[in-house]
């Protein structure tokens, strides 16, 4: 086995675990990110990584000759894996050049640019919010912000720069300041120090129940499908507060979401790999899911762990098998349930934390992680990177798992900026 991983993703390499033999991985990373992200010291601790190739892949094809040369001199690769959102197009291009299974270059373009995804979905008759590409505050005004809208970068990752604009709730909107805040929301630690092209869109805000669908796909056909219930913070910055796997609710709803994903696969021409698609079901159209966005890489937010716990599988290992040309047969039905609740607290300098060990002792809790200690500064909650921890729990049913995670999260308390202790659980 010789696996090409594009982009350094510690989480992905950890998730693949025993599926990657020692010395089986060749890692590609942008040259200036190798130092800024301290990639060399990290990969030295990973027995699976045999080589680190400096090559530009962010919005660039400069990496491709480097990859082809590595295949010619070191032997053929058996799989190409994107470790990051930003490496999905490069991985698809490399897989196509090497004759290996992959998303497909056109599909990867859609999965890394929400504008292209919207166009493909609209052409296929898949429901999307009303939307348009925007280039500045004047375009926001022309779209109309009298009703709530969402401004978001089209080709960044996570919830960076996403803002909900509600003139009724927030009062008069300073569109120039709002635009500047979205444009400035860059994850500098994950981006190379060279000019990159960014796109933006505005869309009508949808109101309803939010779900994600995770699927393993081989030759354009789903071989595993899970539906996750998502919890999202209200307000201008819609940060996710928790997930439940599998989503509680009727089988008919799961079937509706699964069919929607199958239509999306055909619409973008997706070939092989994994999809993490986010949908909303509205009260007006409960049987016609609205596509919010879709990613073509291993999902974050501990969703892989939640799925593994609920289904008794290894999603990452099955993903690698598909990209290697195999056809895994993971369990189709969950045998248990898992849930995660993310933690946050009021902005400011942390004075004290309490309740972590008590939360860990709650039956059913698998993990309590808190990233702050006294002296840490907590930023305002604007993206998933601003969350301060998480509680993961299991249970016999989705409702049990979610209730356990919520109860344990409520036991974790943080005192910040001179204020008394407050629960660190994110309110939904």
C-alpha positions in Angstrom: 0.0 0.0 0.0 1.3 3.5 -0.9 -1.1 6.3 -0.1 -0.9 9.9 -1.3 -2.4 12.3 1.3 -2.8 15.9 0.1 -2.7 18.4 2.9 -1.6 17.7 6.5 -4.6 16.6 8.5 -3.6 15.2 11.9 -7.2 14.2 12.6 -7.4 12.2 9.3 -4.1 10.4 9.9 -5.2 9.5 13.5 -8.6 8.3 12.2 -7.0 6.0 9.7 -4.9 4.5 12.4 -4.1 0.9 11.9 -5.4 1.0 8.3 -2.1 2.7 7.3 1.0 0.4 7.6 4.3 2.0 8.6 5.9 4.0 5.8 2.8 3.8 3.6 2.0 7.6 3.3 3.5 10.2 1.1 2.3 13.6 2.3 2.0 16.8 0.2 1.9 20.2 1.8 2.3 23.8 0.6 6.0 24.8 1.3 5.4 27.7 3.6 2.7 25.8 5.6 5.2 23.1 6.4 7.0 25.5 8.7 4.1 27.6 9.9 2.0 24.5 10.8 5.0 22.7 12.2 4.3 19.7 9.9 7.8 18.1 10.1 7.8 17.6 13.9 4.2 16.3 13.7 4.9 13.7 10.9 8.0 12.5 12.7 5.7 11.1 15.3 3.5 9.3 12.7 5.1 6.0 11.7 2.8 5.8 8.6 4.4 8.8 6.9 7.4 8.0 4.8 7.9 11.2 2.9 6.9 14.9 3.0 6.7 16.6 -0.4 6.7 20.4 -0.5 4.4 21.5 -3.3 1.7 24.1 -3.9 -1.8 22.7 -4.1 -4.0 25.5 -2.8 -5.8 26.8 -5.9 -2.7 25.6 -7.8 -1.7 22.6 -10.0 2.0 23.1 -9.3 1.9 20.0 -7.1 1.0 17.6 -9.9 4.4 17.2 -11.6 5.9 16.6 -8.1 3.3 13.8 -7.5 3.8 12.2 -10.9 7.6 12.2 -10.4 7.1 10.6 -6.9 4.9 7.9 -8.5 7.5 7.3 -11.3 10.5 7.0 -8.9 8.9 5.4 -5.8 6.3 3.1 -7.3 2.6 3.6 -8.0 0.2 5.0 -5.4 -2.8 2.9 -4.5 -5.0 5.7 -3.2 -5.2 9.5 -3.1 -6.8 11.0 0.0 -7.7 14.7 0.6 -7.1 15.5 4.3 -8.5 19.0 4.2 -11.3 21.0 2.6 -8.8 23.0 0.6 -7.1 19.8 -0.8 -10.3 18.2 -2.3 -9.7 19.7 -5.9 -6.0 18.7 -5.8 -6.8 15.2 -4.7 -9.3 14.7 -7.4 -6.9 16.0 -10.0 -4.1 13.7 -8.8 -6.4 10.7 -8.7 -7.5 11.3 -12.3 -3.9 11.8 -13.4 -2.8 8.5 -11.7 -5.8 6.5 -12.8 -7.2 6.0 -9.3 -10.7 6.2 -7.8 -11.6 9.7 -6.8 -14.4 12.3 -6.6 -13.8 13.4 -10.2 -12.4 16.8 -11.2 -15.8 18.4 -12.0 -17.4 17.1 -8.8 -14.5 18.3 -6.7 -14.9 21.8 -8.2 -18.5 21.8 -7.0 -17.6 20.5 -3.6 -15.0 23.2 -3.0 -17.1 26.2 -4.3 -20.6 26.7 -3.0 -21.4 28.8 -6.1 -20.6 26.0 -8.4 -22.5 23.6 -6.1 -25.6 25.8 -6.2 -25.5 26.0 -10.0 -25.2 22.2 -10.4 -28.0 21.6 -7.9 -30.3 24.2 -9.4 -29.8 22.6 -12.9 -30.8 19.2 -11.5 -33.9 20.5 -9.8 -32.6 20.2 -6.3 -34.0 22.7 -3.9 -31.6 25.5 -2.8 -32.1 28.9 -1.1 -32.6 31.9 -3.3 -29.0 33.0 -3.9 -26.6 35.1 -6.0 -22.8 35.6 -6.2 -21.8 39.0 -4.6 -18.7 41.1 -5.0 -19.3 43.9 -2.4 -21.9 45.6 -0.2 -23.8 47.1 -3.2 -24.6 43.6 -4.3 -25.9 42.7 -0.9 -28.2 45.7 -1.1 -29.3 44.7 -4.6 -30.1 41.2 -3.4 -32.3 42.6 -0.7 -31.7 42.4 3.0 -35.2 43.4 4.3 -35.8 39.7 5.1 -33.0 37.6 6.8 -30.2 36.5 4.5 -26.9 34.6 4.9 -23.6 36.0 3.7 -20.9 33.5 3.3 -17.6 32.8 1.6 -18.1 30.3 -1.2 -14.7 28.6 -1.1 -13.4 28.6 2.5 -13.9 26.0 5.1 -15.9 25.7 8.3 -18.1 28.6 9.2 -15.4 31.2 8.7 -17.0 34.5 7.6 -20.6 33.2 7.6 -23.0 35.8 8.9 -26.8 35.9 9.2 -28.1 39.4 8.5 -31.5 40.2 10.1 -32.5 43.9 9.7 -35.7 43.3 11.8 -33.8 41.8 14.8 -30.6 43.7 14.5 -31.8 47.1 13.2 -30.2 49.0 10.4 -27.4 47.0 8.8 -23.9 48.5 8.1 -23.4 46.5 4.9 -19.9 47.8 4.3 -18.7 46.7 7.8 -20.5 43.4 7.4 -18.9 42.8 4.1 -15.4 43.7 5.4 -15.8 41.3 8.4 -16.7 38.4 6.1 -13.8 39.1 3.7 -11.4 39.4 6.6 -12.4 36.1 8.1 -9.4 34.0 7.0 -7.9 31.0 8.6 -4.3 32.2 8.1 -2.8 29.1 9.8 -4.3 26.8 7.1 -3.5 29.0 4.1 -0.3 29.6 2.2 1.2 33.1 2.1 0.4 33.9 -1.5 -2.6 35.6 -3.3 -5.7 33.3 -3.4 -9.0 33.9 -5.1 -12.1 34.1 -2.9 -15.7 34.1 -3.9 -18.8 35.1 -1.9 -22.5 34.5 -2.1 -25.6 35.7 -0.3 -28.7 33.6 0.0 -32.1 33.8 1.7 -32.1 32.4 5.2 -34.0 29.1 5.5 -35.7 28.1 8.7 -36.2 24.5 9.6 -34.6 21.3 11.0 -31.0 20.8 10.0 -29.4 17.5 9.1 -26.3 16.2 7.5 -26.0 13.1 5.4 -22.7 11.2 5.4 -22.2 8.7 2.6 -19.5 6.4 1.3 -19.8 6.3 -2.5 -18.4 3.8 -5.1 -18.8 4.4 -8.8 -21.5 7.0 -8.1 -23.6 4.7 -5.9 -23.9 5.1 -2.1 -22.7 2.0 -0.2 -23.3 3.5 3.3 -25.6 6.3 4.4 -26.0 8.0 7.8 -28.3 10.9 8.7 -27.1 13.2 11.5 -29.3 15.6 13.4 -27.5 19.0 13.7 -28.0 21.6 16.4 -27.1 25.2 15.5 -26.7 28.4 17.5 -29.3 31.1 16.7 -28.1 34.6 15.9 -25.7 36.2 13.4 -23.1 33.5 13.5 -24.8 30.0 13.0 -22.2 27.9 14.8 -23.0 24.3 15.2 -23.6 23.3 18.9 -24.0 19.6 18.6 -24.7 16.5 16.6 -26.8 13.3 17.1 -26.0 10.0 15.2 -28.2 8.6 13.9 -30.8 11.4 13.7 -33.9 10.6 15.8 -37.2 10.5 13.9 -39.2 8.5 11.4 -37.6 6.2 8.8 -39.5 8.1 6.1 -37.5 11.3 6.8 -34.2 9.4 6.6 -35.4 8.0 3.3 -36.2 11.4 2.0 -32.7 12.7 2.9 -31.0 9.6 1.4 -32.8 10.1 -1.9 -31.8 13.8 -1.9 -28.2 12.8 -1.6 -28.5 10.3 -4.4 -29.8 13.0 -6.7 -26.9 15.3 -5.6 -24.4 12.6 -6.5 -25.8 12.4 -10.0 -26.0 16.2 -10.3 -22.3 16.8 -9.6 -21.1 13.6 -11.2 -19.4 12.3 -8.0 -17.5 9.1 -8.5 -15.7 7.6 -5.5 -15.1 8.7 -1.9 -17.1 10.3 0.9 -19.7 13.0 1.0 -20.9 15.1 3.9 -24.0 17.0 2.7 -26.0 19.5 4.9 -29.7 19.8 4.3 -32.7 21.6 5.8 -36.3 20.4 6.0 -38.7 23.3 6.2 -42.3 23.2 7.5 -43.5 24.3 4.1 -41.7 21.5 2.2 -41.0 18.7 4.6 -40.4 16.2 1.8 -38.2 18.3 -0.4 -34.8 18.9 1.4 -33.1 22.2 0.8 -29.3 21.8 0.0 -27.2 24.0 2.2 -23.7 22.8 1.3 -21.7 19.6 0.7 -18.1 18.6 1.4 -16.1 15.8 -0.3 -13.8 14.9 2.5 -13.9 13.1 5.9 -16.3 15.2 8.1 -15.0 17.1 11.1 -16.7 17.9 14.4 -16.0 14.3 15.7 -18.6 13.0 13.3 -16.4 10.1 12.3 -16.1 9.0 15.9 -19.9 9.3 16.4 -20.6 7.2 13.3 -18.1 4.6 14.4 -19.6 4.3 17.9 -23.2 4.1 16.5 -22.6 1.6 13.7 -19.6 -0.3 15.1 -17.6 0.4 12.0 -14.5 2.3 10.9 -15.6 5.0 8.5 -12.1 6.2 7.8 -10.8 2.7 7.0 -13.8 2.0 4.7 -13.2 5.3 3.0 -9.6 4.4 2.3 -10.7 1.0 1.0 -13.0 2.7 -1.5 -10.2 5.1 -2.7 -8.0 2.0 -3.1 -10.6 0.4 -5.4 -12.3 -1.8 -2.9 -15.9 -2.3 -2.0 -16.4 -2.3 1.8 -19.7 -3.5 3.3 -20.2 -1.5 6.5 -23.3 -2.0 8.7 -26.3 -0.4 7.2 -28.2 0.1 10.5 -26.9 1.7 13.7 -26.8 -0.6 16.7 -26.5 2.2 19.2 -26.4 6.0 19.2 -23.8 8.8 19.9 -24.1 12.5 20.5 -21.8 15.5 20.9 -22.4 18.8 22.6 -19.9 21.6 22.1 -18.9 24.0 24.8 -18.4 27.8 24.9 -18.4 30.6 27.4 -18.6 34.4 27.6 -15.7 36.1 25.9 -12.8 37.2 28.1 -9.9 35.9 30.1 -10.6 32.7 32.0 -10.4 32.9 35.7 -11.3 29.3 36.6 -12.9 26.1 35.3 -14.9 23.5 37.2 -16.9 20.4 36.7 -14.8 18.6 34.1 -14.2 15.5 36.2 -17.8 15.4 37.4 -19.0 15.5 33.8 -16.6 12.7 32.9 -18.1 10.5 35.6 -21.6 10.7 34.1 -22.6 7.2 32.8 -22.5 7.1 29.0 -20.0 9.9 28.6 -17.0 8.9 26.5 -15.1 12.1 26.4 -15.0 15.6 27.9 -12.5 17.9 26.4 -11.9 21.5 27.5 -9.3 23.6 25.6 -9.2 26.5 28.1 -7.4 26.9 31.4 -7.1 29.8 33.8 -5.4 32.6 31.8 -6.7 31.6 28.4 -8.6 34.2 26.4 -12.0 33.2 25.0 -12.9 35.0 21.8 -16.4 35.9 20.7 -18.2 32.9 19.2 -18.2 33.5 15.5 -17.0 30.2 14.0 -16.5 26.6 15.1 -12.9 27.4 15.9 -14.1 29.6 18.8 -15.7 26.7 20.7 -13.8 25.8 23.8 -14.5 22.1 24.2 -16.9 19.2 23.7 -18.7 16.4 25.5 -19.3 13.1 23.6 -21.7 10.5 24.9 -23.3 7.2 23.8 -26.7 5.6 24.6 -29.1 3.0 23.4 -31.2 5.5 21.5 -30.4 8.9 19.9 -32.5 10.7 22.6 -30.6 9.0 25.4 -27.2 9.8 23.9 -28.2 13.5 23.4 -29.7 13.8 26.8 -26.5 12.4 28.4 -24.2 14.7 26.4 -26.4 17.8 27.3 -26.5 16.9 31.0 -22.7 16.4 31.2 -22.0 19.5 29.3 -24.2 21.5 31.7 -21.8 20.4 34.6 -18.8 22.1 33.0 -18.5 25.7 34.2 -16.2 28.5 33.3 -15.6 31.8 35.1 -14.2 34.5 32.7 -13.5 38.2 32.8 -14.2 38.5 36.5 -17.8 37.1 36.1 -19.0 34.3 38.3 -19.1 30.7 37.1 -21.4 30.0 34.2 -22.3 26.8 32.4 -20.1 26.3 29.4 -22.7 24.5 27.4 -23.8 26.2 24.2 -27.5 27.1 24.3 -29.6 25.9 21.4 
